[in-house]
């Protein structure tokens, strides 16, 4: 009987010791995992699906070695009625090429039918949102763009033949945060410089842009952007009968394999920063709304495909 009691006591002590060792082992593993997490930096990806929200730029860059072909259409205004098929008889277009020199630096060029503009830009991602060892709550990027108007303008006798009069510039800081897998927001302080302006106008126009994305399914999201131009800096139109308004756009992103379709409604006819921010003539309340779309298609340029990725950073 005594031997049985002793055996049971030894078994109990062994079980308790094994349990304590197991608990200590799990505790050590948890501490090691937490330490590894602290030493690792996880960068946020896909704050937006493409490099554009609608008209304006998003925080996303085209990755290194990736060429992004973008085709954008803006049909006529919906209030043109049935005779113009609610704007479908008229359209403006821009096509462009964006290329990632590095994962942080991208360049782009484009051509628009509006004022026969050519545009080029450079974008650099200064800061990336991250967690872990390097904890950064936002991503920050910088945009520098130049636009050239090549459409013939009426001769008003004021240096019309000077090439510099056709140039406009835009400088923008992009501050973005991905709050969750479904929700992203960004703020875009912007300055647009016109080399030539009507008498009484300022050359520099200041604006604040707001943009957002809300996913409603795995491949579909609602996007919106709004640019508020500071009233004291707003350009005065050459034609006194025209008035400029703030740009407001709402639409959907639809991802289908290698393509991203963006369907949207906007009161802006042009599609370059110097124009849609400062020269929007449409009013939502009067039905001056364009239906339009952007199509994005990416291609791997150079190098081995297995070492490249078309995913946004």
KOLGU-879803 format. One record per residue (C-alpha): residue in three letters; x negated, y, z negated. Coordinates in steps of 0.001 Angstrom, whole numbers, plus 500000, padded with zeros to 6 digits. Layout:
AlaXYZ...
***
This chain:
Unk500000500000500000Unk497176502393499061Unk495447501637502370Unk498608502558504262Unk498936505854502389Unk495300506718503039Unk495736505870506749Unk498815508124507031Unk497034511007505307Unk494017510689507643Unk496325510656510673Unk498091513787509413Unk494799515623508880Unk493574514621512347Unk496850515809513949Unk496697519144512122Unk493068519605513126Unk493799518783516760Unk496704521231516785Unk494531523957515277Unk491813523292517876Unk494417523428520652Unk495771526754519370Unk492225528137519106Unk491476526946522642Unk494589528627524081Unk493724531798522169Unk490217531799523646Unk491593531264527147Unk494074534115526698Unk491291536431525495Unk489108535478528481Unk491999536079530880Unk492738539481529357Unk489051540386529581Unk488925539347533239Unk492049541430533944Unk490388544453532317Unk487284544024534492Unk489314543627537704Unk490873546438539737Unk494127545695541567Unk494916548192544324Unk498490548985545313Unk499467547959548836Unk502325548792551206Unk503554551932549458Unk505211552589552837Unk505509550163555727Unk503861552303558410Unk501711555415558644Unk504826557564559201Unk507860558044556983Unk509966559469559837Unk508458562584561431Unk505719563153558873Unk502783561067557748Unk502950558579554893Unk500104557675552534Unk499396554494554516Unk496289554299556716Unk495722552157559781Unk493169549537558598Unk489670549306560011Unk489554547958563556Unk493321548217564096Unk494894550236566923Unk498482551322566258Unk500577552291569281Unk503496554533568320Unk506379555518570596Unk508945558007569276Unk512235559163570838Unk514625561902569755Unk517857562002571709Unk519974565129572093Unk522225566467569358Unk525286564470568347Unk527517567547568659Unk526899567688572429Unk529960565494572754Unk531092562815575174Unk529955564679578297Unk526330564111577218Unk527144560801575523Unk526568562424572123Unk523010563305573019Unk521913560114574763Unk521680561907578121Unk518857564031576751Unk515703562955574988Unk512325564108573746Unk509432561676573411Unk506042561354571792Unk503592558520572244Unk500349558209570369Unk497474555986569321Unk496199555714565750Unk492947553911564976Unk491308552875561726Unk487606553735561720Unk487373552444558160Unk490053551394555699Unk489976554954554343Unk489437556976557527Unk491776557006560530Unk492167559184563619Unk495026559647566060Unk495991561368569302Unk499380561928570906Unk501377563638573644Unk504858565146573198Unk507329566355575789Unk508335569181573407Unk506351572211574617Unk504142569652576402Unk502064569343573270Unk498887567342572786Unk497954566600569198Unk495111565019567330Unk494545564353563661Unk492171562950561095Unk493307561340557842Unk491227560279554875Unk492405558409551781Unk490741560047548802Unk492232557966545959Unk494128554661545827Unk496732553777543219Unk495423550934541088Unk495603549087537794Unk493038547199535706Unk489485548407535236Unk490154551457537395Unk493606552690536451Unk494912555320538886Unk498631556267538821Unk498801557740542349Unk497268557537545801Unk495988560729547432Unk495222561385551075Unk494241564390553192Unk495453565220556713Unk493925567661559180Unk495737568044562513Unk495518570210565620Unk498231570813568226Unk497898572349571708Unk500952573759573522Unk500445573439577272Unk503921574495578434Unk503959577705580479Unk505093580686578385Unk506579583957579674Unk504076586742580270Unk504543589222577439Unk501274591035578118Unk499633589979574829Unk496591587811575641Unk498738585023577052Unk495880583478579002Unk493681582934575965Unk493307579236575218Unk493133579945571478Unk496711581279571560Unk497956577786572348Unk496381576199569260Unk498102575412565972Unk496761573580562938Unk498171571699559958Unk496507570759556670Unk498263568491554221Unk497633566775550904Unk499594563527550476Unk500249562424546878Unk502137559124546605Unk503161556575544002Unk504660553117544361Unk506892552783541311Unk507949549195542042Unk508059546695544891Unk511169548495546136Unk510659552194545379Unk507995554634546614Unk507811558437546582Unk505345561014547855Unk504829564803547797Unk503167566671550674Unk501922570240550072Unk501310571605553583Unk499875574660555313Unk500534575242559021Unk498427577827560858Unk499603579386564135Unk496926581226566089Unk499558583360567774Unk502791584491566103Unk505540587026566873Unk505037590521565579Unk506011590721561922Unk505262587031561215Unk502422585520559241Unk499954583133560811Unk500050580745557856Unk503223578936556809Unk503344577084553467Unk505704574147552860Unk506331571361550363Unk507383567968551710Unk509142565193549809Unk509380561635551093Unk510724558357549775Unk511325554701550551Unk513826552319548953Unk513848548674550028Unk517296547120550369Unk516116543709551615Unk512867541892552338Unk512507543510555777Unk514723546615555619Unk514280549890553729Unk515927553319553611Unk513543556225554232Unk514048559962553799Unk511915563092554058Unk512502566812553542Unk510227569812554131Unk510941573040552283Unk509284576078553846Unk508473578890551438Unk510759581717552643Unk508163584493552474Unk505861582571554824Unk508457581418557368Unk507795582268561031Unk510163584695562740Unk511340583277566117Unk510509585178569311Unk514201585043570215Unk516175586904567556Unk519214584717568306Unk517337581628567052Unk516890580727563404Unk514597578132561893Unk515693575683559162Unk514094573122556867Unk513552569673558342Unk515639566827556861Unk515499563234558134Unk517101559988556948Unk516645556535558447Unk515866552832558204Unk512681550795558586Unk513199547343560087Unk510244544950560150Unk510206542233562842Unk506904540388563003Unk504239542620564551Unk506719545454565138Unk508252548011562831Unk511383549767564134Unk512359553045562502Unk515907554214563230Unk516864557623561899Unk518823560860562047Unk517075564231561927Unk517745567899562606Unk514239568294564090Unk513621568102567831Unk509778568248567765Unk507564565559566243Unk504288567326565365Unk503548569041562049Unk503169572548563452Unk506607572299565092Unk509018570153563072Unk508003571844559808Unk508165575420561107Unk510336575306564264Unk513364573151563415Unk516486574841564837Unk519150572248563961Unk521651572443561112Unk523072569278559595Unk526304571056558678Unk526974571960562325Unk526194568503563676Unk522819569545565128Unk521545566041564438Unk519346563888566643Unk519493560110566591Unk516047558706567228Unk513605555891566691Unk509916555137566208Unk508329551893567339Unk504983550774565946Unk502883547958567450Unk499422547105566117Unk496499545523567982Unk493177544134566735Unk490293545911568455Unk486862544239568303Unk485517541692565855Unk486931538324564921Unk490664538300564381Unk490387536186561264Unk488380538962559621Unk490969541617560416Unk494354542371558962Unk497245544485560230Unk498610544990556744Unk498668548521555434Unk496535549419552424
***
